[in-house]
Amino acid sequence: MTDEASNRPEARAPRGFADRRGRDLTAERRIVARVSEVYERWGFEALETPAFEYADALGKFLPDADRPNEGVFALQDDDDQWMALRYDHTAPLARFAAQNWETLPKPFRRYAYGPVWRNEKPGPGRFREFWQCDADTVGSDRPEADAEIIAMGCEGLRAAGLAAGQAVIRVSNRKLFDGLFDAGGITDPVQRLTALRAVDKYDRLGVEGVRLLLGEGRLDESGDYTKGANLPSSVIGAIEAFLASAETPGLSRAGVLDAVSGAALGAAGEEALKELAAIDRALTAMGVAQDDVRFDPTIVRGLEYYTGAVFEAELLLDTKDEKGRAVRFGSIGGGGRYDDLVSRFTGQSTPATGFSFGVSRLASALRAAGRGAEDETRGPVVAIVFSEDDMQHYLDAVSELRAAGIAAELYLGRAGMKAQMKYADRRGAPAAVILGGDEIAAGQVTIKDLDAGRARAAAIADNDAWKAERPGQQTVARDQLVAVVRSIIE
């Protein structure tokens, strides 16, 4: 190996980051456009905040002051202040609201979308960069604000491509567990948070797995040990009974509240039941079906900053991986009430509630459910090049197509016709424009319908039949170029 070759960098993407081509980008842009239209129709204003925030503005959750690069991607500015790439859209909103509160309409309703970054261990389906789309109301403590966010989330998921019965938003309230902890004498905030994280795994680990995590801990199948909350057995039993109380199939939202009301919930829990009852009344008034939004006391959400109602959007579609094996996507979004986040900056309690869903994750889920056909990118019409002497004719053809609003390109390589046709096929071109010497002399153009050719080729096993049929090719007068190509595309 030469010194030059040994010094060449290896072409590779950083771990946890992915290159995305047309299909993926089209899917995400389509989702964002449709959901943004819903948010604006509900009266929410678009807001874009910088990719970077000062690390201390991101909150006590990520990162720690003494570990400025823990969980986020951070760098030190020339004034020695730490900046970090945003890990969600909520922390930047809290900073913006605090910074501009005097001039904002109150409540302030905004939506945002864009990439977020998390410095976490990457794995299958887990990336360090991904897109999220959020909607939040800052400045309202009314349960109806939570209900509106939930109802709008349902409509947003429908707009993104999920029909009735293909997703459900599960709702609970963090104060239910506050009441349980209060009744059990659990005051340590770390112990409470560990217990909530254990309950958050209920749908995946079941009763037995959660019981272990509420106690001393759990050893998983890979041999990794997760330390538990070390709750007293009496509190573990109370939590298990509480979770089981709402497991009756087919319970309405009001029915779930009746089922859990018998637990020893304390003052905080009783307040949670009142808030959820108000949310239910508002959802019913807005016509939100029981199957679209359900109350589920196992929903706690993972982030520490939630203070009241919490939501989790779950995909119900059957999904498969690239090998046809069933795969479960589970959560595709969530949110809740966070009344203390803005107060970190102002010292004054500012109620807020919001919902976020993973755009990248939802696009992947739809594709895994066989719903990605509309996201396949269609390439431009390709004009074949035969001779340098006829370049003006080729340039005129693509210019004419572009002027008519049709994507078109001139082949700019140096290969022969066979390779050019292969290029057009790989580009996903709907048609190829052929202007050979004979066509030019006769004032004609040959147009090959590549879409029709692909469809027919799939049904023709015999190569002779393929050649004899010459699918989708026609020669027409030169002034018919745009009309014929448009008929192929449409």
N, C-alpha and C positions, 0 to 999 in steps of 0.2 A: 504494500500500500504506500502510495506517495505521501509526502508530508502534507501536500495540499488537500488530498482526500481525507487524511486523518484529522485535519483541522476543520472539516466541514461540520456544521451543526446538524444534529438529527432533526428531521422534520417531524414534529409531534405537537399535539395540543396539550396544554397543562392538564394535570389530573383534575377531574371534576368539571371541566369545561368542554363544550362540544361545538363543533362546526355544524351549522344548519343551512341547508339548501332551500330551494324554492318551496317545496311541499310544506316543510315545517313552518317557514315564515308565513306562507299564505294562510295556513291554519290559524296561527296565532293572531295575525292581523285581522282575519275575519271575525274571530271571537271578540277581540278588543273593540272593533268597530261596532258590532251588534250590541254588545253590552254597554258601551259608552252611550249609544243612542237611548237605551233604556234609562240609564242613570240621568241623562240630561232631561228626558221626558218627566222624570220624577222630581226635577228641580235641583239637581246637584251640579255644582260648578267644577269644571276641570281645573286641576292644580298640578304643576310639575315642580318638584323640589330637586335640589342638586343630588348627584350620585354620592357625593361626599358630605358627611356631617362631622362636626367636632365629636370626638369620641365620648366626651362627658355628656353630650346632648343625647346620646343614644340610650342613656338610662343605666340604672343599676343592674340590669339584666345581662346586657352585653355591651361592652366588655367590662371587666373589673379595672379599677383605676391602676392597679399595680400590674395588670396583664393587658396592656392596650391592644394586643393583637390576638387575644383569645376569643375565638368564635367569629371574629370579623377580620376583614383585610384592612389593615391600618398602616399609616405612614406618618412620619413626623414632619411638619411643615418647617419652613425656614425660621419661624418664630418659636420653634420648639413645642408647638401645640400639636397634639395627636388628632389626626383626621382618619375617619374610617368610612369605607363604602357602606351605604345603608343596607341593613339586613331585612328591613321590611319598609312599608310606606307609612306605618302608624307613628313610629318615633319621629320621623321628619315632620309629620303633620302636627304633632304635639309642640315641637319647637316653633313651627311656623305660626300656629295659633297663639302661642304665648308671645311671640315677637310682634304680632300684628293685631292683637286682640282689640285694641281701642278702635281700630278702623274697620273691623270686620262686621258684616251683618250677623246678628246672633238670634238663633243658633246659626252656626256656619256649617254649610252642607257642601262637601267636596268629594270628587272621585279622582283617582289617580291610577296610572298603570305604568309599567316599565320594569326593567330588570332589578333584581336584588341579589346580594352576594352574601354567602355565609361560609366562613372558614371552618368547615366541618369535614369529617372523613367522607370522601366520596364513595359511592357504591353503585350497584345496578339500580338505575332509575333515580338515583340521588345525585344531584349536581350542585356545584358551588355557585352557579349563576343560573337564575331562572326568572321567568316573568310572573308578576302578580298584578291583579286588578282589584282595587279597593274602593269602597264607598263608606263615608263616615259622616256622622252628625255630631258636632261639638257644641255644647252649650245647652243641651236639653236633658233633664233628668226624668222625663215622662216615659213610662213603659211603652207608650204609643210610638216613641222614636225607635225603640228596639223592634217593635212589631213592623214598622215601616221598612226598616233595614232588612228584616227577614223576608217580608213579602217581595221587596224589590230584588233580593237575592234570588228568590224563586223565579221571578220573571227574567232576570239576567241569565240564569242557567237555561231557561227555555230558549231565549234568544241565541244562546251559544250553541244550541243544537240538541238539547235534551228534552224529550217529550215527557208527557205526564207518566209517572211511574218509573222513570229512568233515573231519578235522583230524589233524595229526601233531605230536608234540613232538620236535624235533631236539635232540640233546644232544652236547656236546663238553666240553673242559676247557682253560681258559686256559693251563695249564702246558705244554700241547703246544707252543704258540707261544713260551712262555718258553724251552723247550728249544731250539727252532730259533734263536731270537735269541742265546741263549748260545753255541750252536755256531758261529754266524756272527760273533760278536764285537760284537753290537749291544747297547750298554749304556745309551744315552741313553733315558730314560723317555719323552720327548716323541716321539722317533723310533719307539719301540715302539708307543706309543698310536696314532700316525698310521697305522702299518702295520696294526694291528688294525682300525682303522676302515675301511681299504681292503678288507681281507678280508671285513668285515661286509657289503660291497656286492657280494660275489661272485655271489649269486643274481640280482642286477639288472643288473650290468655285465658279467659273464662274465670269462673269463681275461684277455682283452685289456685291458678297463677296469681290472681290478685290477692288472695289470702296470704300467700307466701310473701308477696311484696309489702303487704301491710304489716307483716310480722318481721322476722329476722332477715329475710331476703330470699332470692331465688337463683338457682343454677340452671341456665338454659341449655339447650341441646348442643350448642357449640362449646360448652364448658365455661362460658363467661358467667361470672357471679355478679348479680345486682343486689346491692345492699338495700334492706327493707326499711320501713318507717318505724319499726319496733313499737307499734301501738299495743296497748293492753288488749288482752283477749276479749274483754267486754266491749271495747270500742270496735274491734274487728267484727265481732258478731253483730253489733248494731248497724255497721256499714253494710254487711252482707244482707241483713234483713231489709234494710232500706233499698238496696239495689234490687232485691228479689220482689219487692212489693209492686214494682211497676212492670213486671215481665209478662203480665197477662196479655196474650195476643189480642189485637183489635181494640185496645183501649183508646178512647178519644183523648184529646188533650185534657179536657176537664176530668175525665176518668183517671188519668195518671195522677193528677193533683189530688183527687180523692184518695187514691191508693197510698200515696206517700204521706198524707196528712196525719196518719196515725202514728208516725215515728216521733221520737223525742227530738224535736228539731230546735227547740229553744227560740228565743226572740228573733235571731237572724233568720232561722229557717221559716218562721211564720211570715216574716217580711218577704222572703223569697216567694212563698206561695201566693201572696197578694200580688206581687209584681208579675208572676207568671199568669195568674188569672186575668190580669189587665191586658197582658200581651195576647192571651187567647181571645178575649173579647174583641180586641182591635183586629186580629187576624181574621176572625169570623166575619166582622163587619166589612172587611176588604175582600171577602170571598175566597180566602185562601183555604184550600181543601185540607182535611185532616191527614190525608195520605201524603201531601206535599210538605207539611210541617208537623212534626210530632214532638211531644215532650218526652225526654229520656234523661233520667237522673244520673246515668253513667257518663254523660257528657260533661267534662270539666275543663277542657282545653289545656294546653301545656304551658303557655306563658304565664308568668307570675302576675302580670299587671291587670288581669281581669278582676273586676270587683262585683259583678252582678250576673245578669243574663249572659249566657254563652251559647254559641251556635256551632254546629258542625254539619257541613254538607257532605253527604255520602253518595257515591255513585252506585246505582243498582243495576246498571247494564252488565250483561255477560260480556266479558272481555277475554281475549286470547293473546298469547305472545306470538312471535314470528314463526314459531314451530307448531302453532295450533293448540298449545296447552292452555288450559284455563288459568287465568291470573286475576287476582283481586286487587283493584285499585284503592277501594275504601274511600278515605277522605279526599275530597277535591277542593275543600275550602272551609272557612270558618271565621269566627269572630266573636264579638261580645261587647259588654260594657266595661269601660276602663275609666273610672271617674277620678283617678289620682295621677294620671300621666302628665297632664298639662301643669298640674300644681307643683311638679318638680321645679318648674321654672318660675312660677309666679307666687307660690306659697298659698294660693287660693284654690279651693276645690272647684274644678271645672268638669262637669259631667260630659261624657262622650260615649258613643257607641258606633260600631262599624262592622263590616263584613268584607272578607278578602277571599278570593279564590285563585288557585294557581293556574294561570293561563297555559303555561307549558304542560303542566300535568293534565289539564283537561283536554288539550289537543292530543296528547299521547293516548289518553283513555278513549277518546272518540275513534282514533285510528285503530286501537286494539279491539274496538267493538265493530270493526268493519265499516266505519263511518267516515273514512278518509278520502273517498273518491272525489268529493267536491273540492278537496284541497290539492289535488294533483295539478301541478303547474303546466299550463299549456305554453309551449314555446312559440316563437314567431314563425311566420311564413318564411321559408328560406329560398332565395333566388340562386339558382345554380350558375356557376361561372364556367364558360367554355373557352373563351378567347379574350385576350387583352384588347383586341381590336374592337370588340363589341361591348366594352365596359360601359359606355354611355347608355346602351339599351338596358343593361342590368340595373344601373343606378336610377334610371328613369322609372323602372318597374317598382323598385322598393320605395322610392319617393312617392309614387302615386298611391301605393298601398298605405303608407304612413299618413299621407294627407287625408285619406279616407278613414283614419282612426284604426287601422289594422296594423298590429305589430308585425314588422318585417325586417329581415336582415339580409345583407349580401354576404355570401360565403367569401371569406377573406384568407383562406388557406391556399395551398398550392397543389391540392390533390386532384385526382381525376373524378369523373362523374360518380362512379360507384362509391368512392369514399365520401363524396359530398352527400349522396343520398343516405348513407349510413349516419353521417353527422346530423342531417335533418331529423332522422328517426330518433337519435339519442337526445336531441334537443326537445323532443315532443312536439315537433312542428305539425300543424294540422295539414299543411300542404307544401309542395315544392313547386316553384315556378321555373319552367324550362324554356329558355329562349336560345335555341340553337340557330345555326345559320339558315336552315330551311324555314324555321318559324319566322325569323326576322324578315327573310326575303318575301314570305307570303303574307306578312302583316298579321301573323297569328302568334299564339302563345299556348304552350302545353302546360296543363296544371295537373299535378298528381295529388289526388286526395289520399294523404297518408293515413288519416283516421280510418277511412273505409278500407284501405289496404291492410291495416293491422287487424281489423275485425274479420275480414275475409280470410286472411292468411291463417288465422287461428282455426278456421274450419276446413282448410284445404290441406290434406296430408300429402297429396301427390304433387310433386314439383312441376310436372308437365302441365297439369291442370292450372297450377298457379300462373305459369308463363302464358298459357293460352288465354286465360281470363283477363290478364292485365287489369287487375281491379283498380277502380277509381281514377283512371287517367283519361283526360279529354283534351282535345285541341280545339280552341275557339278563336274568334277574332280578337285581335290585340285590345280593342276597346272594351272587351267584355271581362278583362282581367279582374277588376275590383268586384264586379257583380258575382262572378263565379266563385272567387275566393270567399266572399262574404257568405254565400249560400252554403259553402262547406263548413265555415266556422259556426254559423248560426243553426 
